[in-house]
Amino acid sequence: MKTLLKILPLFLLFTSGASAQDPQVRREAIEMMERATAASVAPTLPNLERVDIFRALDTPNGAREGRFSRTVVQGTGKREEFSFGDYHRVEIWTHGHVASFGSQEIVPTELNKVYSITPISIPRFDGEDVIHRIVIKAVGGKNARCIEFDTIKGQKIENNEFCLDPANNTLILSKTGDDLVENSDFFSFAGQLLPSKITYTFAGVRKLEVSQTMTELKSTDDVLTAPSDARISTFCKAYRRPIGLSMPQPKSGSGGRDIDVAIRGIIGADGKIHEAVVENAERPDLGEEALGLVSQWVFTPGICDGSPNTTESIFMVHFHGR
């Protein structure tokens, strides 16, 4: 089966300025994010069904609707269904294997993003994050406690922010780089608070509006039953990730900004990149250039139990001074 990893070119990272942090402020910020996790991540859950109905706003054909659902039978498996335009795919995960049917091409970017930000995405701080201060500001019509910090990636510095509702510790805003996720209208399920509305914005452009529900599953009859013609994949017992052999990089510019472009694709059993799509690009021209470059990249393929294996991956292309 396909596995997912992130491929980045190797660069030396110089993280300066972390020592300028106030240790007490950093400690408080970390504790705030731990409380956000505790508020929205339940230690135990019943059998459940989650449904995310979304509108993709920034597509070539205007706004389009899609749907993602996940049905979970605790201790047994799960069923996921993806629908967007002509794309429709079902995956049933049980007992060490995945049964899939429907579309086989790479998941559309819009669906992939919905998958990543639902039911709620709560990030954590690491050594690249330099926390400056915690302030009170208005977010979504209410006062929130906001952590202002920088993320240092090599010579690039991102000005980022996480905002929490002080009344219940829920994460209502997450800004990292060009990505902005806003959560609102929280509901309670099995002791956790989850947003019924999620919006995603990239580089100032609203991309997605998601409406989310989660309900207890009363009957599990046939939920995890796959049709006889489903394709069966097994989990790898021993896996070796792909290794880059040839990864052409873009030419540096003169005096422009540093911009990262994310490309998603599949490293095939032949080591070449297949079905590559632009995942995130602030500038369309750089997205197309990155797509052309990544399409030339060559890897040793991933190895699953001794055999070459396809691997779905995120490829980051760094443009310097462009």
C-alpha positions in Angstrom: 0.0 0.0 0.0 1.0 3.6 -0.3 2.7 5.2 2.7 3.1 8.9 3.3 6.3 10.8 4.2 7.7 14.3 3.7 10.8 14.7 1.5 13.0 17.7 2.0 16.3 18.6 0.4 19.2 18.5 2.8 20.3 22.0 4.1 22.2 23.1 7.1 19.8 24.7 9.6 21.1 27.7 11.7 18.6 28.4 14.5 19.7 31.6 16.3 17.8 33.7 18.7 16.2 30.9 20.7 18.3 31.9 23.8 16.5 35.3 23.8 13.3 33.6 24.8 11.9 34.2 28.3 11.9 30.6 29.7 8.7 31.4 31.8 6.8 32.6 28.7 7.9 29.5 26.7 6.9 27.2 29.6 3.5 28.9 29.8 3.0 28.7 26.0 3.7 25.0 26.1 1.3 24.4 28.9 -1.4 26.3 27.0 -1.0 24.0 24.0 -1.1 21.0 26.3 -4.4 22.3 27.7 -5.7 22.7 24.2 -4.9 19.1 23.5 -6.6 18.0 26.7 -9.7 20.0 25.8 -10.1 18.5 22.3 -8.5 15.0 22.3 -10.4 12.4 24.4 -8.4 9.5 25.8 -11.2 7.1 24.9 -14.0 7.3 22.4 -17.1 5.2 21.5 -17.8 3.8 18.1 -18.4 6.8 16.0 -19.1 8.4 12.7 -17.5 11.8 11.7 -18.7 13.7 8.6 -17.0 16.7 7.1 -18.9 18.6 4.4 -16.7 21.2 2.7 -16.6 23.9 0.1 -13.4 24.4 -1.9 -13.6 28.1 -2.8 -10.4 28.6 -4.9 -10.7 26.2 -7.8 -10.5 26.7 -11.6 -14.2 26.0 -11.9 -15.3 28.1 -8.9 -16.6 26.9 -5.6 -17.1 23.1 -5.4 -18.5 20.9 -2.6 -17.0 17.6 -1.3 -17.4 15.2 1.6 -15.1 13.2 3.8 -16.4 10.7 6.4 -14.7 8.4 8.9 -16.6 5.6 10.7 -14.7 3.9 13.6 -15.4 0.6 15.3 -13.1 0.8 18.3 -10.6 -2.0 18.5 -11.6 -3.4 15.1 -11.1 -0.9 12.3 -12.3 2.1 10.4 -14.0 3.1 7.1 -13.1 6.3 5.3 -14.9 7.7 2.3 -13.6 10.5 0.1 -15.8 12.4 -2.5 -14.9 15.5 -4.5 -16.1 16.1 -8.1 -15.4 12.9 -10.1 -13.2 11.5 -7.3 -14.8 8.9 -5.1 -12.8 6.4 -3.0 -13.5 4.1 0.0 -10.9 2.6 2.3 -11.7 0.0 5.0 -8.9 -0.6 7.5 -9.1 -3.9 9.5 -6.7 -6.5 10.9 -3.5 -5.3 9.3 -4.8 -4.7 5.8 -6.7 -2.1 3.8 -9.5 -2.8 1.4 -10.0 0.0 -1.2 -12.4 0.6 -4.0 -13.3 3.5 -6.3 -10.8 6.0 -7.6 -7.2 5.0 -7.6 -5.5 8.2 -8.6 -3.9 10.5 -6.0 -6.3 12.2 -3.6 -7.2 15.7 -4.7 -5.4 18.5 -2.9 -8.6 19.8 -1.4 -9.6 16.5 0.1 -6.0 16.0 1.4 -6.1 19.3 3.2 -9.5 18.5 4.8 -8.1 15.2 6.0 -5.2 17.0 7.6 -7.1 19.8 9.5 -10.0 17.6 10.8 -11.4 16.9 13.4 -8.9 19.4 14.8 -5.2 20.0 14.2 -3.3 21.0 17.3 0.4 21.7 16.7 3.3 21.5 19.1 6.3 23.7 19.6 9.8 22.4 18.8 13.3 23.7 18.8 12.7 25.8 15.6 10.1 27.9 17.5 11.1 31.1 19.3 8.2 32.3 21.5 8.0 36.0 22.1 4.9 36.8 24.1 1.4 35.9 25.1 -1.2 38.6 24.5 -5.0 39.1 24.7 -6.6 40.0 21.4 -10.0 39.8 19.7 -10.4 36.6 17.6 -13.8 35.7 16.0 -15.7 38.3 18.1 -14.2 37.1 21.5 -11.1 37.8 23.5 -8.5 35.1 23.1 -5.0 34.4 24.6 -2.6 34.4 21.7 0.9 33.0 21.6 3.1 35.0 19.2 6.2 33.2 18.0 8.7 32.9 15.1 9.7 29.6 13.4 13.2 29.7 12.1 13.9 27.5 9.1 17.5 28.0 8.0 17.6 31.7 7.0 13.8 32.0 6.7 11.8 33.3 9.6 8.0 32.8 9.8 5.9 35.0 12.0 3.3 32.7 13.6 0.5 32.7 16.1 -1.7 30.3 18.1 -4.9 31.6 19.8 -6.9 29.8 22.5 -10.3 30.5 24.0 -9.5 31.2 27.7 -13.0 30.0 28.7 -12.5 26.3 27.6 -8.8 26.2 26.3 -9.9 25.3 22.7 -7.6 26.3 19.8 -9.5 28.8 17.7 -6.7 30.0 15.5 -3.5 28.5 14.2 -1.2 30.5 11.8 2.0 28.9 10.6 3.7 30.4 7.6 1.1 31.0 4.9 -1.4 28.5 6.5 -4.2 29.9 8.6 -6.8 27.5 10.2 -9.7 29.0 12.2 -12.0 26.8 14.4 -15.4 27.9 15.7 -18.8 26.8 17.0 -17.4 24.0 19.2 -19.5 21.1 20.3 -19.0 18.4 22.9 -18.6 14.7 22.0 -17.4 12.1 24.5 -15.8 14.7 26.7 -13.9 16.5 23.9 -14.6 19.8 22.3 -14.5 19.9 18.5 -15.2 22.7 16.0 -18.3 22.3 13.9 -16.9 25.0 11.5 -13.3 25.1 10.2 -11.9 27.5 7.6 -8.5 27.2 5.9 -6.7 30.1 4.3 -3.4 30.0 2.4 -1.4 33.2 1.6 -4.4 35.4 2.4 -6.8 33.5 0.1 -9.7 31.6 1.6 -9.5 28.0 0.3 -11.8 25.8 2.4 -14.9 26.0 4.5 -15.7 22.9 6.5 -18.8 21.9 8.4 -18.2 19.0 10.8 -20.3 16.6 12.9 -19.5 13.6 15.0 -22.0 11.2 16.4 -22.0 7.9 18.3 -22.4 4.8 16.0 -25.4 2.8 17.3 -25.0 -0.2 14.9 -21.8 -1.6 13.4 -23.5 -4.1 11.1 -21.7 -4.3 7.7 -19.7 -1.1 8.4 -16.4 -2.7 7.8 -17.5 -5.2 5.1 -15.7 -4.6 1.8 -17.1 -5.7 -1.6 -15.6 -8.8 -3.2 -13.8 -6.8 -5.9 -12.0 -4.5 -3.4 -8.2 -4.2 -3.8 -6.4 -5.5 -0.7 -3.1 -4.1 0.6 -1.3 -5.3 3.7 0.7 -3.2 6.2 4.5 -3.4 5.9 6.2 -5.4 8.7 9.6 -4.1 7.5 9.8 -0.8 5.6 12.7 1.2 4.2 12.0 4.8 3.1 12.9 6.1 -0.4 16.3 7.7 -0.8 16.9 10.7 -3.2 19.3 10.0 -6.0 18.8 13.0 -8.3 16.9 16.1 -7.0 17.4 19.1 -9.3 16.9 22.4 -7.4 15.7 25.8 -8.7 18.1 28.6 -9.6 18.5 31.3 -7.0 17.1 34.8 -7.7 18.5 38.2 -7.0 16.9 40.2 -4.2 13.5 38.5 -4.0 12.0 36.6 -1.2 12.5 33.0 0.0 9.5 31.0 -0.9 8.7 27.3 -0.3 6.4 25.3 -2.6 4.9 22.0 -1.5 4.4 19.3 -4.2 2.6 16.0 -3.5 3.1 12.9 -5.6 3.9 9.2 -5.5 7.3 7.7 -5.6 6.7 4.6 -7.8 8.4 1.3 -7.6 10.6 2.6 -10.5 11.8 5.4 -8.3 10.2 8.1 -10.4 7.6 10.6 -9.4 4.0 9.9 -10.6 0.8 11.9 -10.3 2.5 15.0 -9.0 0.3 18.0 -8.0 0.9 21.4 -6.5 -0.1 21.1 -2.8 0.7 24.7 -1.8 2.2 27.6 -3.8 2.0 31.2 -2.9 2.8 32.1 -6.6 1.3 30.0 -9.4 4.5 30.4 -11.6 6.7 29.0 -8.9 4.2 26.2 -8.4 4.5 25.2 -12.0 8.3 25.5 -11.9 8.5 23.3 -8.8 6.1 20.8 -10.4 8.5 20.5 -13.4 11.5 20.1 -11.2 10.0 17.4 -8.9 8.8 15.5 -11.9 12.5 15.0 -12.7 13.5 13.7 -9.3 14.6 10.1 -8.9 14.7 8.0 -5.8 15.5 4.5 -4.7 12.0 3.2 -4.1 10.5 2.4 -0.7 10.9 -1.2 0.2 8.0 -3.1 1.9 8.9 -6.5 3.2 11.7 -6.8 0.7 9.8 -5.6 -2.4 9.7 -2.1 -4.1 6.7 -0.2 -2.8 4.8 3.0 -3.9 5.0 5.8 -1.4 2.9 9.0 -1.4 5.1 11.9 -0.4 5.2 15.7 0.1 8.2 17.3 -1.6 9.3 20.8 -0.5 11.0 23.0 -3.1 12.9 26.0 -1.7 13.2 29.1 -3.9 15.8 31.6 -2.7 15.6 35.2 -3.6 12.7 34.8 -6.0 
